[in-house]
Amino acid sequence: MCKVQMKTVAENEAMSDEEKLAATKAAKMGSWYDGWRPYCLKCNTFARMSSMSYGFKCLSCGNMIGFDCTRLQESPLNV
């Protein structure tokens, strides 16, 4: 089994705007619109996550994901 290294907030913030957009579009797949935000699938609110400088954050459970929609090292759900 291959263990994938999680990215950090700093790594995501260091990306260029073009890299951030490309990563988000690739993770979303399908149609695209400006201002898209993913749903949080880790808590029971099923609310859209808030846009942050490093990606997205669920204001209910605290889950933090990068622009590629994978969990970040600093996410409180990693505990």
Secondary structure, DSSP 8 states (H G I E B T S, - for coil): --------HHHHHTS-HHHHHHHHHHHH-S---TT---B--SSSS--B-EEETTEEE-TTT--EE-TTS-B-TT-GGG-
